[in-house]
Each structure stands twice: as structure tokens, then as C-alpha cells.
Amino acid sequence: MTAGGSPVLGRRQVLGGGLALAAIAACPGTAMAQKAQAPFPAWVAKFKARALARGISGQTYDTVMAGVVPDKSVYAADRAQPEFQEEVWQYLNRRVSEWRIETGRRKAAEYAALLGRIEAEFGVDRAVMLGYWGMESAFGQVVENPQHMKPVFNSLSALAWGEPRRRKYWETELLNALVIVQRGWSTPSEMVGSWAGAMGHTQWMPEVWLNMGVDFDGNGRISPFGRPDDALAGTANYLVKRGKYRRGEPWGLEARIPEGFDTKLADNRTWRTLGAWSGRGVTTVDGRSLAGYDAEARLWLPGGAGGPAFLLLPNFYAVRSYNPSSSYALAVCHLGDRVMGEGPFVTPWADGERTLTLAEIQEIQVRLTRNGFDTGGTDGRVGQGTMRAVRAFQQRAGIEPADGYPGLKVLTALRSR
């Protein structure tokens, strides 16, 4: 994410995290990669000493690594640029969708007791936890989906063996994954995740699993898979310990700036008290004064002048600690708020479109599929399959820009065919 809020790569700059990566097929096999120091079997034999030094038994190492086939497709993914460049309003519309809001409300009711326990123990608001869950795994729907997830040991071994730029990082994460098996928390077959090794309901890397994980369901092991108890509690633990989340404080608020406001002040960097922002004419979005409030906030105009303005409090940056993107953090916070019953942002985006309804998204998917553009499903959830189908249709229909965004222009064009 750039300082201006344009989404780029996801969490820790190595995860897909909801932003698309270029098609791996564009760089098959070992293209763009592989400066491995030895053939894979020789590397496995040599790396065993590192595992033993970490406290991993020879039996665990041999058992796990005997089943590993290095997934060389990860090299292309590691170097890929985002496949789709989205405006912030597009990023939010696609993620804070009717499908996610409705699904989130069902999950909020189903897991109300769990979310209450997390609030009591860690102080993290349930809206934030629901926002993460929806953003990271569509409330668990992609956790074990083979279209999205692949064997973690095949991915991490390939990266540790043949990716020279960040070999130390990948070696460490491979060792972390082996420790997880050594502790009996999981098995290699269960450990499926993104190309970079992020796993479970809230997409933990092995290091997060080991160091921030919590056995919240009391079954004697920590797991981001299965019931969401451990995954959500561990993410809450991460927010408190690494993000410095503050119990009982909001993430921020939508604001209104006066006519003629110097937009250079809305840099998403400079802290001022709410009272100081009030002195510059900034109010709540419904016009209430902020005078006299000493809490510090940063001001951000993610869509530029004329769009929504936000005063961001420290908990927004605690949320952003999970993925260094302000667009991501805003989506997490807004999705959680919508799930909990709050309305959409008041100020429209200067050059944006309204969010399509669930029925409209499904109509786009159905019409695309009928016209020979495979969306990968018609459930109203917009993933990479739908976006690729939209872009292919845009290119054929001459719609510019061919950005893959399933909006009103695409729906209108499909209806006219």
C-alpha cells in the first residue's frame, strides 16, 4: 500500500491477501527463479542440520520432507505485480459487499459467545474480528479450497531452496512450519495455504502461528483451521501485542472538511488532536464539532478531494499492523461496522460507483457464464475468477478501462447483449 492509499501487495509484502497476483501460468516452471545452490534432494539433506539445531527431530524432518515436491509455481507468484489495479472505492466495494455483510451477520450471530470471550480477554471489538475474518478467508470459505490453497511445505520448501532474494526469511518460515508439526499442532496434509504459506481463517504465517497463536478452544493444540476459536483469538492477540490495540477505543470516524481546505494536510501521516483538526474546520460527517477533544488522529482522503474524509485514531493503525495497507485496514474496519449494523459511508466517492447488490453481482456472473466467460461460480462473491471473466468481457466489448471491476457499466453492457 502506498501512502496515498492505493492498494498494492498484501500483508508483509509477501501475501496475496485479497489482491490479485499475475497469472502464474505466465511464468511456468522455473522461469524468473531458481538460483538454487544444489539439486533439491541434496539441499534437503543439507538443510536437515538447520532443522536439528532448531530442535526438530530427525524423524519429524525425514517424515515431512520425504513427502515434499517443491512447488516451482511460487517463484512467479513471488515476483508478480498485482494483476488488477483498483481504485480505493473499487477495493472497498468488492470487499465490503452485500455477500460479505450478510454472511458476516450470520457468523456474528452464530459465534456471538466466542466473539464476546475475545472481547473480554483481549479487548478487541468483535466488529474488527469479523472484518478480519471476512477479508482474510471470506469467513472460512477459502480455508481449504484447492483453487486458492496449496500444500504449505511444497511452497515453503521451494522458496527456501530456490528463491535467493529472501532465502533467509523462507528458511525461517519453513523451520517454523516444521516446529508446528513437531509440537503436534498440525500435520503436513492439513497445512494448506497461500503460495507464501499463510494459513487458516485469518491467514497466519507459521511465525504468527508459533508466537501469537492461542489455544482458545482448550483442546491442547493451537490451530488456525477447523473451528475459528484459535484463529480469531490468535489474531486478537497479535493486534494487542504487535499492533498495540487499545481496548474500548474506536478505529476512527468519517469526517467532513470545509471548502478550501488544504488537502496537503490530509497526508495520513501527521498526528493532530481532534481539537486541532476542529480548529482547521474539520467536523464529524454530520457536522458536529470536534473542539475540546484531545485524542490524536491523522486525516486521510483516500479518494482525493471531493470524496470521503477519515480521521484515523491509533486503533486504525493497530488494524493496519496485520497488513501494511490503509486500504486494507479501512476495508476491515468498514466491513466489521457494516456487519454490526452501521450504514455505508455518507460522502460518495468523487469518481466512484455505488456498490452493486448481491442480486446484481450474481446477475453479472450468470450473464458472463452464459456468454462463455467462466466466473468460477455464481454465488455473488467476487473473486479472481469473476474479475478475470469481467476483464475478458470488457476487452471483447471495448469497455475502457478493462480493469476487471464488476460494476454498473459491465452490468448495463451485459444486459444489452
Summary of the structure (lengths in Angstrom):
residues: 417
radius of gyration: 22.5
end to end distance: 37.4
largest distance: 69.0
contacts: 1384
relative contact order: 0.14
helix: 46%
strand: 6%
